[in-house]
């Protein structure tokens, strides 16, 4: 995760060669909602293939006045 004053970038890497696809979400289906949420919540997102696997990234806007501290627990 990387953060600037205005943006937050999140990256996730896995070993699957399959790139993400925004599908259609249904209340009866228990999978396939992740990329629908990413598409709705993020300013932009993408994926980068590697020799083995991929990294999926997403950029979110920070709320004005949000805290710069991180809490744990």
The first five atom37 places (N, CA, C, CB, O) and aatype in JSON, in Angstrom:
{
  "aatype": [20, 20, 20, 20, 20, 20, 20, 20, 20, 20, 20, 20, 20, 20, 20, 20, 20, 20, 20, 20, 20, 20, 20, 20, 20, 20, 20, 20, 20, 20, 20, 20, 20, 20, 20, 20, 20, 20, 20, 20, 20, 20, 20, 20, 20, 20, 20, 20, 20, 20, 20, 20, 20, 20, 20, 20, 20, 20, 20, 20, 20, 20, 20, 20, 20, 20, 20, 20, 20, 20, 20, 20, 20],
  "atom_mask": [
    [1, 1, 1, 1, 1],
    [1, 1, 1, 1, 1],
    [1, 1, 1, 1, 1],
    [1, 1, 1, 1, 1],
    [1, 1, 1, 1, 1],
    [1, 1, 1, 1, 1],
    [1, 1, 1, 1, 1],
    [1, 1, 1, 1, 1],
    [1, 1, 1, 1, 1],
    [1, 1, 1, 1, 1],
    [1, 1, 1, 1, 1],
    [1, 1, 1, 1, 1],
    [1, 1, 1, 1, 1],
    [1, 1, 1, 1, 1],
    [1, 1, 1, 1, 1],
    [1, 1, 1, 1, 1],
    [1, 1, 1, 1, 1],
    [1, 1, 1, 1, 1],
    [1, 1, 1, 1, 1],
    [1, 1, 1, 1, 1],
    [1, 1, 1, 1, 1],
    [1, 1, 1, 1, 1],
    [1, 1, 1, 1, 1],
    [1, 1, 1, 1, 1],
    [1, 1, 1, 1, 1],
    [1, 1, 1, 1, 1],
    [1, 1, 1, 1, 1],
    [1, 1, 1, 1, 1],
    [1, 1, 1, 1, 1],
    [1, 1, 1, 1, 1],
    [1, 1, 1, 1, 1],
    [1, 1, 1, 1, 1],
    [1, 1, 1, 1, 1],
    [1, 1, 1, 1, 1],
    [1, 1, 1, 1, 1],
    [1, 1, 1, 1, 1],
    [1, 1, 1, 1, 1],
    [1, 1, 1, 1, 1],
    [1, 1, 1, 1, 1],
    [1, 1, 1, 1, 1],
    [1, 1, 1, 1, 1],
    [1, 1, 1, 1, 1],
    [1, 1, 1, 1, 1],
    [1, 1, 1, 1, 1],
    [1, 1, 1, 1, 1],
    [1, 1, 1, 1, 1],
    [1, 1, 1, 1, 1],
    [1, 1, 1, 1, 1],
    [1, 1, 1, 1, 1],
    [1, 1, 1, 1, 1],
    [1, 1, 1, 1, 1],
    [1, 1, 1, 1, 1],
    [1, 1, 1, 1, 1],
    [1, 1, 1, 1, 1],
    [1, 1, 1, 1, 1],
    [1, 1, 1, 1, 1],
    [1, 1, 1, 1, 1],
    [1, 1, 1, 1, 1],
    [1, 1, 1, 1, 1],
    [1, 1, 1, 1, 1],
    [1, 1, 1, 1, 1],
    [1, 1, 1, 1, 1],
    [1, 1, 1, 1, 1],
    [1, 1, 1, 1, 1],
    [1, 1, 1, 1, 1],
    [1, 1, 1, 1, 1],
    [1, 1, 1, 1, 1],
    [1, 1, 1, 1, 1],
    [1, 1, 1, 1, 1],
    [1, 1, 1, 1, 1],
    [1, 1, 1, 1, 1],
    [1, 1, 1, 1, 1],
    [1, 1, 1, 1, 1]
  ],
  "atom_positions": [
    [[0.85, -1.16, 0.0], [0.0, 0.0, 0.0], [0.9, 1.23, 0.0], [-0.97, -0.01, 1.22], [1.9, 1.29, 0.72]],
    [[0.53, 2.21, -0.82], [1.23, 3.5, -0.87], [0.21, 4.61, -0.71], [2.02, 3.66, -2.2], [-0.93, 4.5, -1.16]],
    [[0.65, 5.67, -0.07], [-0.28, 6.77, 0.22], [0.37, 8.1, -0.11], [-0.72, 6.74, 1.7], [1.54, 8.32, 0.19]],
    [[-0.42, 8.98, -0.73], [-0.02, 10.37, -0.92], [-1.08, 11.22, -0.21], [0.11, 10.75, -2.47], [-1.98, 10.68, 0.43]],
    [[-0.97, 12.51, -0.33], [-1.98, 13.37, 0.31], [-3.38, 13.12, -0.23], [-1.62, 14.84, 0.13], [-4.36, 13.2, 0.51]],
    [[-3.48, 12.82, -1.51], [-4.79, 12.72, -2.15], [-5.22, 11.29, -2.49], [-4.8, 13.53, -3.39], [-6.41, 11.03, -2.65]],
    [[-4.25, 10.35, -2.59], [-4.57, 9.03, -3.1], [-4.0, 7.91, -2.24], [-4.07, 8.89, -4.5], [-3.02, 8.1, -1.52]],
    [[-4.62, 6.75, -2.33], [-4.11, 5.52, -1.74], [-4.05, 4.48, -2.85], [-5.01, 5.03, -0.53], [-5.03, 4.27, -3.55]],
    [[-2.91, 3.84, -3.0], [-2.75, 2.78, -4.0], [-2.53, 1.47, -3.26], [-1.56, 3.07, -4.98], [-1.65, 1.36, -2.4]],
    [[-3.34, 0.48, -3.61], [-3.26, -0.85, -3.01], [-2.87, -1.83, -4.11], [-4.61, -1.26, -2.34], [-3.41, -1.77, -5.21]],
    [[-1.93, -2.74, -3.81], [-1.52, -3.75, -4.76], [-1.59, -5.12, -4.11], [-0.09, -3.46, -5.28], [-1.24, -5.29, -2.94]],
    [[-2.04, -6.1, -4.89], [-2.11, -7.49, -4.42], [-1.5, -8.36, -5.51], [-3.59, -7.92, -4.1], [-1.84, -8.24, -6.68]],
    [[-0.58, -9.24, -5.11], [0.07, -10.13, -6.05], [-0.32, -11.57, -5.74], [1.61, -9.97, -6.01], [-0.38, -11.96, -4.58]],
    [[-0.58, -12.35, -6.8], [-0.85, -13.77, -6.61], [-0.21, -14.55, -7.75], [-2.38, -14.05, -6.54], [0.36, -13.96, -8.67]],
    [[-0.31, -15.87, -7.69], [0.36, -16.73, -8.67], [-0.52, -17.09, -9.86], [0.82, -17.98, -8.0], [-0.04, -17.73, -10.8]],
    [[-1.77, -16.7, -9.85], [-2.67, -17.03, -10.95], [-2.33, -16.22, -12.2], [-4.13, -16.79, -10.54], [-2.06, -15.02, -12.09]],
    [[-2.34, -16.85, -13.37], [-2.07, -16.11, -14.6], [-3.31, -15.38, -15.13], [-1.55, -17.06, -15.66], [-3.2, -14.57, -16.06]],
    [[-4.47, -15.64, -14.57], [-5.72, -15.06, -15.06], [-5.9, -13.63, -14.57], [-6.9, -15.9, -14.62], [-5.83, -13.36, -13.37]],
    [[-6.12, -12.71, -15.52], [-6.36, -11.31, -15.16], [-7.79, -11.14, -14.66], [-6.09, -10.39, -16.37], [-8.69, -11.87, -15.09]],
    [[-8.01, -10.19, -13.76], [-9.35, -9.99, -13.22], [-10.31, -9.43, -14.27], [-9.3, -9.04, -12.02], [-9.91, -8.73, -15.21]],
    [[-11.57, -9.77, -14.09], [-12.63, -9.3, -14.98], [-13.77, -8.81, -14.11], [-13.1, -10.43, -15.97], [-14.14, -9.46, -13.14]],
    [[-14.32, -7.65, -14.45], [-15.49, -7.15, -13.73], [-16.7, -7.88, -14.29], [-15.64, -5.58, -13.88], [-17.05, -7.74, -15.46]],
    [[-17.32, -8.67, -13.43], [-18.48, -9.44, -13.85], [-19.76, -8.78, -13.4], [-18.4, -10.84, -13.31], [-19.81, -7.58, -13.12]],
    [[-20.79, -9.58, -13.32], [-22.07, -9.1, -12.82], [-22.31, -9.75, -11.48], [-23.24, -9.4, -13.82], [-22.11, -10.95, -11.32]],
    [[-22.72, -8.96, -10.52], [-22.96, -9.45, -9.17], [-24.44, -9.76, -8.99], [-22.49, -8.41, -8.12], [-25.3, -9.05, -9.51]],
    [[-24.71, -10.81, -8.26], [-26.08, -11.21, -7.97], [-26.17, -11.55, -6.5], [-26.52, -12.41, -8.85], [-25.22, -12.08, -5.92]],
    [[-27.29, -11.25, -5.89], [-27.47, -11.54, -4.47], [-27.44, -13.05, -4.21], [-28.78, -10.94, -3.96], [-27.13, -13.48, -3.1]],
    [[-27.77, -13.84, -5.22], [-27.8, -15.29, -5.05], [-26.45, -15.95, -5.27], [-28.8, -15.89, -6.01], [-26.25, -17.1, -4.89]],
    [[-25.52, -15.23, -5.87], [-24.2, -15.78, -6.15], [-23.25, -15.37, -5.04], [-23.68, -15.3, -7.53], [-23.23, -14.22, -4.62]],
    [[-22.44, -16.33, -4.56], [-21.55, -16.05, -3.43], [-20.14, -15.67, -3.86], [-21.48, -17.24, -2.52], [-19.28, -15.47, -3.01]],
    [[-19.89, -15.56, -5.14], [-18.57, -15.16, -5.6], [-18.7, -14.19, -6.76], [-17.74, -16.38, -6.01], [-19.78, -14.04, -7.34]],
    [[-17.6, -13.52, -7.11], [-17.61, -12.61, -8.24], [-17.93, -11.17, -7.88], [-18.57, -13.08, -9.24], [-18.14, -10.34, -8.77]],
    [[-17.97, -10.86, -6.6], [-18.31, -9.5, -6.19], [-17.09, -8.6, -6.02], [-19.08, -9.53, -4.91], [-17.22, -7.37, -6.03]],
    [[-15.93, -9.18, -5.87], [-14.73, -8.4, -5.57], [-14.42, -7.32, -6.58], [-13.57, -9.31, -5.46], [-14.24, -6.16, -6.21]],
    [[-14.35, -7.67, -7.85], [-14.01, -6.69, -8.87], [-15.16, -5.72, -9.12], [-13.63, -7.39, -10.17], [-14.92, -4.6, -9.57]],
    [[-16.39, -6.13, -8.85], [-17.52, -5.19, -8.94], [-17.33, -4.09, -7.9], [-18.89, -5.93, -8.73], [-17.55, -2.91, -8.19]],
    [[-16.92, -4.46, -6.69], [-16.66, -3.47, -5.64], [-15.47, -2.58, -6.01], [-16.39, -4.17, -4.3], [-15.53, -1.36, -5.85]],
    [[-14.4, -3.19, -6.5], [-13.23, -2.41, -6.9], [-13.61, -1.39, -7.97], [-12.1, -3.34, -7.42], [-13.22, -0.23, -7.89]],
    [[-14.37, -1.82, -8.96], [-14.79, -0.93, -10.06], [-15.62, 0.25, -9.53], [-15.61, -1.72, -11.09], [-15.47, 1.37, -10.02]],
    [[-16.47, 0.0, -8.55], [-17.35, 1.04, -8.02], [-16.63, 1.99, -7.06], [-18.53, 0.41, -7.31], [-16.95, 3.18, -7.03]],
    [[-15.69, 1.49, -6.29], [-15.07, 2.28, -5.23], [-13.79, 3.0, -5.64], [-14.78, 1.4, -4.08], [-13.42, 3.99, -5.0]],
    [[-13.12, 2.54, -6.66], [-11.8, 3.07, -7.0], [-11.85, 4.04, -8.17], [-10.85, 1.94, -7.31], [-12.71, 3.96, -9.04]],
    [[-10.89, 4.95, -8.16], [-10.76, 5.89, -9.28], [-10.31, 5.15, -10.53], [-9.77, 7.02, -8.94], [-10.79, 5.42, -11.63]],
    [[-9.37, 4.23, -10.35], [-8.89, 3.41, -11.46], [-8.24, 2.15, -10.89], [-7.87, 4.2, -12.35], [-7.87, 2.1, -9.71]],
    [[-8.12, 1.15, -11.73], [-7.47, -0.09, -11.33], [-6.89, -0.76, -12.57], [-8.46, -1.04, -10.59], [-7.23, -0.41, -13.69]],
    [[-6.02, -1.71, -12.34], [-5.42, -2.43, -13.46], [-4.68, -3.65, -12.96], [-4.49, -1.53, -14.25], [-4.67, -3.94, -11.76]],
    [[-4.05, -4.35, -13.88], [-3.28, -5.55, -13.53], [-2.04, -5.62, -14.4], [-4.14, -6.82, -13.7], [-2.05, -5.2, -15.56]],
    [[-0.98, -6.17, -13.83], [0.28, -6.34, -14.53], [0.66, -7.81, -14.45], [1.41, -5.42, -13.92], [0.76, -8.38, -13.36]],
    [[0.86, -8.43, -15.61], [1.29, -9.83, -15.64], [2.79, -9.91, -15.35], [0.96, -10.49, -17.01], [3.56, -9.03, -15.73]],
    [[3.17, -10.99, -14.68], [4.58, -11.29, -14.43], [4.89, -12.64, -15.07], [4.89, -11.31, -12.89], [3.99, -13.31, -15.57]],
    [[6.15, -13.03, -15.06], [6.53, -14.35, -15.59], [5.7, -15.43, -14.9], [8.04, -14.61, -15.39], [5.27, -16.4, -15.54]],
    [[5.48, -15.27, -13.62], [4.6, -16.16, -12.86], [3.64, -15.28, -12.08], [5.41, -17.12, -11.9], [4.07, -14.54, -11.19]],
    [[2.36, -15.34, -12.39], [1.36, -14.61, -11.63], [1.11, -13.21, -12.16], [1.76, -14.53, -10.21], [1.4, -12.89, -13.3]],
    [[0.55, -12.39, -11.27], [0.16, -11.02, -11.63], [0.08, -10.16, -10.38], [-1.19, -11.01, -12.39], [0.03, -10.67, -9.26]],
    [[0.06, -8.85, -10.59], [-0.23, -7.88, -9.53], [-1.44, -7.07, -9.97], [1.02, -6.95, -9.24], [-1.45, -6.5, -11.06]],
    [[-2.45, -7.02, -9.12], [-3.63, -6.2, -9.36], [-3.52, -4.98, -8.47], [-4.96, -7.01, -9.08], [-3.22, -5.1, -7.28]],
    [[-3.75, -3.8, -9.04], [-3.62, -2.56, -8.27], [-4.9, -1.74, -8.4], [-2.41, -1.73, -8.76], [-5.65, -1.86, -9.37]],
    [[-5.14, -0.91, -7.39], [-6.3, -0.02, -7.38], [-5.93, 1.28, -6.69], [-7.53, -0.69, -6.68], [-5.15, 1.28, -5.74]],
    [[-6.49, 2.38, -7.18], [-6.23, 3.7, -6.62], [-7.53, 4.27, -6.08], [-5.6, 4.65, -7.67], [-8.53, 4.36, -6.8]],
    [[-7.51, 4.66, -4.82], [-8.66, 5.26, -4.16], [-8.33, 6.69, -3.78], [-9.07, 4.46, -2.91], [-7.17, 7.01, -3.51]],
    [[-9.33, 7.55, -3.76], [-9.15, 8.92, -3.29], [-9.26, 8.95, -1.79], [-10.19, 9.87, -3.94], [-10.13, 8.3, -1.21]],
    [[-8.37, 9.69, -1.14], [-8.47, 9.88, 0.3], [-9.53, 10.92, 0.59], [-7.12, 10.29, 0.91], [-9.67, 11.89, -0.16]],
    [[-10.25, 10.74, 1.66], [-11.24, 11.73, 2.07], [-10.54, 12.97, 2.6], [-12.2, 11.15, 3.14], [-9.54, 12.85, 3.32]],
    [[-11.03, 14.14, 2.26], [-10.45, 15.37, 2.82], [-10.55, 15.35, 4.34], [-11.16, 16.63, 2.25], [-11.6, 15.01, 4.9]],
    [[-9.47, 15.71, 4.99], [-9.47, 15.75, 6.45], [-9.29, 14.41, 7.12], [-10.73, 16.34, 6.91], [-9.4, 14.32, 8.34]],
    [[-9.01, 13.34, 6.33], [-8.82, 12.03, 6.96], [-7.5, 11.99, 7.71], [-8.87, 10.91, 5.9], [-6.55, 12.69, 7.34]],
    [[-7.45, 11.2, 8.72], [-6.28, 11.12, 9.58], [-5.12, 10.47, 8.83], [-6.59, 10.33, 10.85], [-5.33, 9.63, 7.96]],
    [[-3.9, 10.87, 9.18], [-2.72, 10.24, 8.6], [-2.13, 9.22, 9.53], [-1.69, 11.29, 8.25], [-1.07, 8.66, 9.24]],
    [[-2.79, 8.95, 10.64], [-2.29, 7.95, 11.58], [-2.96, 6.62, 11.29], [-2.54, 8.39, 13.05], [-4.07, 6.57, 10.75]],
    [[-2.28, 5.55, 11.67], [-2.8, 4.21, 11.49], [-3.01, 3.59, 12.85], [-1.85, 3.34, 10.62], [-2.13, 3.65, 13.71]],
    [[-4.18, 3.0, 13.06], [-4.43, 2.34, 14.34], [-4.38, 0.85, 14.14], [-5.79, 2.77, 14.93], [-4.71, 0.34, 13.06]],
    [[-3.97, 0.13, 15.17], [-3.94, -1.33, 15.14], [-4.77, -1.84, 16.3], [-2.48, -1.87, 15.22], [-4.95, -1.16, 17.31]],
    [[-5.26, -3.03, 16.12], [-5.99, -3.62, 17.23], [-7.3, -4.05, 16.94], [-6.08, -2.74, 18.28], [-7.99, -4.56, 17.82]]
  ]
}
